[in-house]
Amino acid sequence: MNKIPMTIKGYEKLHIELKKLKNVVRPKIISAISESRKHGDLKENAEYHAAREEQAFCEKRIKDIESKLYHAQIIDIKNISFNGKVVFGSTVSVLNLNSKKEFIFCIVGDDESNFKDGLISINSPIARSLIGKKILDIVAVDTPSGTIKYKILNVQYI
């Protein structure tokens, strides 16, 4: 499996979620399964089946997070020398040339992305268009509603 790029914050967030799943959620589910078994016939026991479904989801998420943490390539943007180019972890100010609105994006890993907070995935069309570009470059991003052009106003490594 390839390395999964993520920021230090993203790594810590996943690590916290993993601890919660293992130390809080998993024991609650086990307790719920144990309690529902006491109610008799398991074939028609909705509580038991719901708890088992929740357990399967929890265990899958635990395995998923463990795999991501194992394959994580933690990138600390503060250790990258400033060269003016957009890279993973950089914060980019852009001007949408179609709407004349300014946006600020931070390019992060898939698990960290949250468009409302300005955190865009490295695998998003916008991020892929911005990577490697520098201030004053114009990039075109193909979207379902058409091509949007952005002008890079600033690149920060914060």
Order of alpha helices (4+ residues) and beta strands (2+ residues): beta-alpha-alpha-alpha-beta-beta-beta-beta-alpha-beta-beta
